[in-house]
Amino acid sequence: MKIAMIGSGYVGLVSGACFSDFGHDVICVDKDAGKIAALEAGRMPIFEPGLDALVAANVKAGRLSFTTDLKAGIAGADAVFIAVGTPSRRGDGHADLSYVFAAAREIAELADGPAVVVTKSTVPVGTGDKVEAILRETRPDLDWAVVSNPEFLREGAAIGDFKRPDRIVVGAEDARAEDVMRAIYRPLYLNAAPLLFTGRRTAELIKYAANAFLATKISFINELADLAEKVGADVKDVARGIGLDNRIGGKFLHAGPGYGGSCFPKDTLALLRTAEENDVPLRIVNATVEANDRRKVAMGHKVIAALGGDARGKRIGLLGLTFKPNTDDMRDAPSLAIVEVLRAAGADIVAHDPEGMEQARPLLGDIAYVDNAYDAARGADALVLVTEWDAFRALDLKRIAAAMAQPLLVDLRNVYHPDEVAKAGIAYHGIGRGVAGAEAPIEKVG
């Protein structure tokens, strides 16, 4: 089938490359001529493991191409996917749908025949109805079908998620659209990936509900980590103990400095705005958002507390800046809030991230960047593990201790065992863990 993918950012590029790898003919369309030129030259606009090789292979096979010409891109397409950005609007948290609606108008104006238009972008409930109205008002002579097909891709693991999905959600209102979507996803359906057909509004809500629930799990375990520290328990064992319950599951139960990225922060806010407009209080989601905002700031203060309460003139090395490993994405990364707190406290900051330093420079202001973890440790009064990149999981701790002015590791991802760090002569502060693995006695009442 011929697929046009409008938008060549994270979702559009990964989806387009994977569809072409299934054997479909895919053309990715973007207004950014520089981005299209870079893609045609084999340069990726984002870092995603395996994406460059996947794109190169399908371009070579003639199944994947790129253009700035929307009219040529959608000509004869069986399905036109809209995969443009829906960032949070400043001030109110609503999803900014201007790019989605603009794409719909241009598709209608330039279409050469009836088409199935598929919203891949994350959009609030009811957006598909508005897209359909735009298409029909602009070109009432064409028979339009509008589908919601939300993505469930994790940055850093997107290709695997696309090719081996837990489920494929398709919100469609007519049989023609269902037939087209079945044909597009046929390679996955034959591998028994669940293909769930729902109403369009239901599909739109499923996406937001999924992200809000996962965000809630993260905030839940982070708050339990605070309690574990107070009572002398180990939150890693708590997470494992509850995660082994199949009703709960172990994913997204890793205590840390809070969630960030392109999805959870904006999607929880957009869901709250939708709920407010419909007079439905989502108290749990609201508490999740508030808890996560507090969490990021609290991690900066945790570092200061580990330094004895005073960070003035102290040199602090940060390991990792992106919101998670295997991506260069700095959007709503916990490091942003942590750096702000530490700089306000008078600290000097030096940082290393394997992929995100160029993206971090315009966001973090006057901090220093180095080439590796050992350079970040050199002369530091504290070393803070912010993002759990593989490159930080097996550091030579004795070398780290020798390089530091004051051997102190604040492990915001619980990558290291306290005893292992202590044996290297480094003071250790983790998240929700007892001192060197020892459990504090609990005072009995009565």
N, C-alpha and C positions, 0 to 999 in steps of 0.2 A: 504494500500500500504506500501511497505518497503522503507524507506527513510534513506540515509546515510548523515550525516551532518559533513563535514570536517571543523574542527575548533570549539572549545568549549568556545570561548570568549563570549562577550556580544551578538552579533547578532546570532551566532550559537547556543548558549545555550538557549536563549529565543525562537528562532524559533523552535528549536528541541523540547523543552518542550511543546510549544503550538501545534505543529503538532501532537505530541503524545496524547495530550489532546483531539484532534479531533477524535482519534481512529486509527491513523496510527502507524505502528511499526517503531520506530526511534532509530538509533544508532548514538551517537555523538563520533567522532573520533578526538583525539588530540595527538600530539607527546609528550606533557608535561605529563610525568608519574605522577608527583606530583599532577597536576590538576585533572587527571582522578581518582587517588586514593581518593582525597578529595571529588570529586563528588560522587563516589561510597559510600563514608562514609556519604553523605548528607551535605557536607560543600560546600557552593557556593563560587566561585572565585571572584564574584562581588556582590555588594549590589543592589538589585532591589526588590522593594516591591512585595511580594507574590510569588517570584520565587522559594524560598526554598520549600514552600508548594506544588506548582505545580509540581516541579521535584519529590518530595517524593511520591506524589499520583500516578504519572505515572510510576515511578520505581516499586512501589508496585503492580501496575496493570499489570506489565510485558510488557508495551508498550515502555518504554524508558530505554536505557542502554548506557554504556560508555566503550570505549576501546582505546588502543594505536595501535591496530592491524588494519592497513588500509585495508589489503587484506580481512580479515574477515568482516570488517565493510561494505565494498561495495559489497560483494558477494550477488548476487541475488537482488540488489537494483533496484527498478523501477526508482528512481531518486537519483543522487548524488549531493548534494549541496556543493558549495565551499563558506565557510564563514570565511575566514582567513583575517588577517589584511592587510590594504593598507595604511600605514602611509605615510606622506609626506617625500620625499627624502630630505636629508640635502643639502642645497645650492641652489636648483632650484625649489622646491615646487611641482615637479612632484609626482604623486602617485607611491609608490614603489610596483610594481606588482610581485616582485620576489616570494612571498609566493603563490600567485595565480598560477603562471606558474609552480612552483615546485609541487603544488598539482595536477595540470592537468597532468604533466608527470607521477607522481606516480599512479594516477588513471588509466591512460592508460596502464602502465606497469603491474598493478596488477588486472585489470578487467577480469572477467570470462565470459563476454558476452557484447552485445551492451547495451548502457546506455544513458539516458538523463542526461547531466551534466548541472547543474544550477548555475550560478554565483549569489550569494547572496551578496557578498562583493561589496562595492561601487568602481566602476572601470571606467576609462575614456572611451570615445567613441572609439570603435574598439577593445576593449579588448576581447570581445567574439569571434571575428574573429581569434585573435591570439590563444586563448584557443582551438578553433576548429582545427586550423592548428597543434598545438602541439599534440592533441589527434590523428589526422589522420596520422601524420608523425611517431608517436611512435607505433601506432597499426593500420595500414591501413586495417587490416583484419576485423575490427569491424565497425559497422554502428553507428556512433556517431551523437547525436543531442545536440546542445549547446543553452542554454536559458539564457536570462538576466531577473532576478526577483529581482529588488532592494527592500531594506527594507525601511520603513518609520516609524521607532520606536523612540519615545522620551524616553530618559533615565528618569527613575522615573515613567513612565507610559507605559512601553513597552508591558506588557501583554494585557492591555486594547486596545492599539493601534493595536496589532496583531489580536486580536479577534473581534474587531469592527473597521475595517479600513475604511478610506475615500474611498480608492480604492486599487486595487491589479493590479500592472503593470507587464505584462509578454511580454518579447520580444522574439519571436520565429520565426524560418524560415521554419518550416515544420509542417505538420499536426500531425505527431506522437508526437512531443514535445507538441503541443497544447493540445492533448488529455490527456497526462500524467498530465500536469499542471491543466487542468480542474478537473481531478479526485482528485488531491491533495487538491485543494482549494474548492472542492464541498461543504463542510460544511458551508463555508462563503458565497459562491455564492447563496446557498438556502436562506440565510438571506438577500439577495438583496445587498450585497457588490459589487460595480461595479468592474467587471473583465475586464480590458482593455488590449487587445492584440495589440501589435505593432511590428514593425521590431525590431531586436535586438539592433541596434545602437540607435534607437529612445528611447528605454527603458533606455539605459545607460545615454543618455542625459537628460531624464526626471528627474532622481535622482539628478543630479548636478544642473539642472535648479531650482528645488524645493528648495534645500538648499540655493542656492545663492539668490533666491527671499526672503526667510525668513530672511536671514542675512541682506539683504538690508532694510527690514522693521525695523529691530532692530536698525541699524545704522541711519536710517532716523529719528526715534523718538528720538534717543539720541541727534542728532544734533538740533532737534526742542526744546529739553529740554534746551539746552544752550541758545537758543534764548528766550525761555519763561522766564528764569531767568533774562535776561537783560531787558525785556519789562514789567515784573511784571505780567505775565500770569501763569497759573497752567497747566503743561504739562499733568497731569492726566486727567483733563477735556478736554484738546485738544485731547488726545488719544481717550477718550470716544466719543467725538463729531465727529471725523472722522471715528472711528471704527463702529459706528452705521450705517454708509453707507454700505449696503450689498456688494457694489463693492469693498470695502476696507477690512472690517472685523476687529474685535477687537483683534485677536490673534497676538502675537509678536509685540505689540505696547506698551510695558511696558518699560519706560525709566529706565536705569540702568548703570552699569559699563562696559558694553560691553559683547559680546557673547564669549563663549569658548566651551570646550568639544571636543569630538572625531570627530565631523562631520563638522560643519560650517567652522572652520579655515582651515582644510586640503582640504575640498571639494571646497571652493572658490578658493584656490590657484591652485588646480589641474585643475579646469575649466579654469582659466586664462592661464595656460600653454598650454592646448589643443587649446584655442583660438589663442594664439601666434603662435603655430605650423601651424595653418591654416590661418594665416594672417587676422584674424578677431579681431579687437579691442573691448574688453568688458569694456568700460570706466566706466559704472555704477558699475560693480562688482569690478573693480580695486579700485574705490573710496570707496566702502564699506569696503574692506580689510584695506585700509589705515586709514579710519576713525575709525575703530574698534581698530586698533593697538594704535592709538593716544588716544583713549578713556580710555583705561585701565591705561595708564600712567597718564593721566589727573586726574583720580580719586584719585591717590596718592597725587597729588599736591592740589586737592580740600581739602583733609584732613588737609594738612599743612596750607592752607589758613584759614581754620576754626580755627586753633590754633593760628592765628595771624601772620602767615608767618614763624614761627620758631618751628621746632619739636625737636630740640636738647635736649636730656635728658628727653623728654616727654614720658610718658607711654601711649600706645595706645592699646586698646582692640579691637580685631576683632571678629565679630560674623559671622561665616560661612567662609569656605575656598573653598569648591567644586564649580564648575562652575554653578551649579544649585542645588536646593534641591532634596531630595530623591534619591541621588546617592553618591557614594564615589569617583567619577571621578574628578581628578585634572588636566586633560589635558587642557592646554591653559586657565586655570581658571583666571579670572581677579585678584584674590587675589595674584597671582604670581607677576604681575607687580606692584600692589599696595604695597606689602611688600618690593619689591626692592627699590621703590622710598622712602618709609618711613625709611628704614634702611640706605639708602644713606644720608638721612637728619638727621641722628643721633638719631632716635626714638628707644625706647625699646618696643617690641611688644609681646603681649600675645594674644592667640587665642583659640577659642572653635568652633568645628564643630561636629555635632552629629554622623557623619559617616566617615569623610574624614581625620582625623588627622594622622592616620598611613600612609596613602598615601602622606600626605603633608610633613611629617618629612624629607624625603630625598630631597625634592624640595625647602624648604623654609629656610634651614639653621638654624642659631642660634636664634630661637624665642621660647617662652615658650608656653606650652599648658595646659589648665585647663579643669575642668570637666563640667562647665556650664557657662551660660551667666553672672551670678552674680559674679562669680570668675573673669571673664574677665573684669568686670567693677571695681573691687576693686582697689582703688588707681589710677585709670586711669585718664588721662587728656582729653581723647576723647574715645568714644565708636563708632565703625564703623560697621554698619550692611551691610555686603557684600553679603551674600546669604540668601534668604528669606525662611529659614526653618520654618515649623509651630511652632517649639519650641520657636522661636523669635518673634512671632506675638502678643503675649499677655503678655509681660513682666510687672512685677510690677515696674512701672516707678519711684515711690517714693523710693522704695528700691534701684533701680539703682542709683538715684540721691544721696542717702545717702552714697553709697559705693564709689562713684567717688571722686577723688581729685578735679576735675574741671568738673562739670556736663555739658557735651557736647555730643550730639548724631549726628553723620553724617550718615544719612539714605540713602544709595546708592540704595535702592529698593523702597523707598516711601511707606514703610509699615505703618508708623505712621502718624497721622495728626499733623501738627505743633502746633496747639492750645493745643492738648492733652499733648504733650511733654512739652510745655511751662508751663502749669499748674502744672506739677510735679517739676518745678524748673530747667529744663534742657534746655540749648540752643539747638536749632534745625537747622540743615542744611540738606535739602533734595535735590532732583534732579529736576530741572526745575519747582520750586514752589516759590510762593511769601512768604514773611515773615509772619508767623502765619496766612496764608490764605488770607492776605490782598493784594489787587491788587494795584500796583503802578500806579500813574497817567501817562497817555501818553501825551507827549507834542505835541500840534497841530502846524502845520506849515501853514502859510498863513493867 
